[in-house]
Amino acid sequence: MDIQNHELTTGGRQEHDASMRAISNPPNPFDSQHRDLLEPAGAATLTVYEDETRDILSRNDSPDLPFRWSVNPYRGCFHACAYCYARASHEYWGFGAGTDFDSKIIVKEDAPRLLRQAFDRPAWRGELILFSGNTDCYQPLETSYGLTRACLSVCVDYRNPVSVITKGTLVLRDLDLLKRLNREARVCVYLSIPFSSDEVARKVESHAPSTTKRFEAMKVLADAGIPTGISIAPLIPGLNEDDIPELLERAREAGACTAAATLLRLPGSVEAVFLDRMTEAFPDRIGKIVKRLREVRGGAMTEGSFFERHRGKGVYWDMVERLFGMAKRRAGFTDVDTGSMVTTFRRPVGEQAVLF
């Protein structure tokens, strides 16, 4: 990948001071040179880079995920969630998994054109596309760049089915496109809401919209007829398993028709970032969190095996799963089909095709 640094003042975009915490990145395993500061670093400033990749569709070959294709207009994420599994992928581009992931964002400005190009290939048959499989497609930079909206517009033109996972209430801006997708293809929007308390959420998901705002966005989507769901992800044993009943109840009241939960994963350098930030945010609970996490992971902190990485094992995890199932039934969730698998994909008919 070829990336170029872009000042946010270019093209009329306003420069943002992220006012973030001190620089803190685990050692990058792909970089042989590491530099240690002799004194604490200053505040990090949001820097944007252009990604000149020639492909926008990411193929998922993991057998334990329910989608094959995803679109990620951005790499890195300003939401700065302490647990984000995508942090490790930032190291592939020479950045760190810590504050670099939060403050050095890569944008794919050519994403809409590349997506249209992919849809025009004869091999494309209109499979479901997930926004976003890696980092949030509705993080704050989307307000300036509009790449997610432009890509959704392409999906509307081609009637390609879409699923969205986000913490961003900016998704409401695109309600017009989501309504069209719901009428002409199919769509489902999952709001990622792992904490019932706004205060706890702010400590773990520093710059994401509050839990309250996310539930409000869910209600607006559901009231507009958009199939919505809640993703309680991640479940962090020792921190938010007790939130499950309240989260499911609030989601159902907001109109959600489906719910899912996923256990915390800490691949690579994510573990160091997570432990550092959680120790700072919850000094009185970090011991319990680590103990419970090891308990459900068979003594380890994480698990990378397919079909094992998203769920735990042992007595405590069995209790968490039973709690989720019971709370889901009590809230009134049933197994809902969020969209038929009938192909809706159609390439737009251009003027030349009409003439001939």
VENBEL-V299686 format. One line per field, one symbol per residue. ss: DSSP state (@ for helix, = for strand, . for the rest). psi: psi as a letter, one per 30 degrees, with the letter a starting at -180 (. if undefined). burial: # if it has 9 or more other C-alpha atoms within 8 Angstrom, else .. Layout:
BEGIN
ss = ???
psi = ???
burial = ???
END
This chain:
BEGIN
ss = ..====...@@@.........=....................=...=====.....===.........===..==.....=...@@@@@@@@@.....@@@@@====...@@@@@@@@@.........===..........@@@@.@@@@@@@@@@@@...=====..@@@@@@@@@@@@@@@@..======.....@@@@@@@=.....@@@@@@@@@@@@@....========.....@@@@@@@@@@@@@....======......@@@@@@@@@@@@....@@@@@@@@@@@.................@@@@@@@@@@@@@@@@@@...................@@@@@.
psi = kjkkkkkffkggkkkkjfhlllkjklkjfgkfkkkkkflklakkkkkkkkkhlgkfkkkkgkfgkgleklkjfkklkffhkffkffeeffffggllfcfeeffjkkkifgeeeeeeeeffkffkghlkkkjkfdlkfhleffeeegeeeeeeeeeeeghkkkkkklfkffffegeeeeeeeeefcllkkkkjjfkfkeeeeeeeiegllleeeeeeeeeeeefggkkllkjiklkjkfegeffeeeeeeeeeefgkflklkkkkkikbfeeeeeeeeeeeeifffeeeeeeeeeefghflflkfkkfffflalleeeeeeeeeeeeeeeefgkljkjgklgkkfkkkkjleeeee.
burial = ..#..#.#.........#...##.##.#..............##########...###.#......#################.####.##..################.##.###.##....#.########.#####..#....##.#######################.##.######.#############.#.###.########.##########...#############.##.###.######.##############.###.###.###.....##..##.######..####....###.###.###.#..##..###.#.#..........##.#.........
END
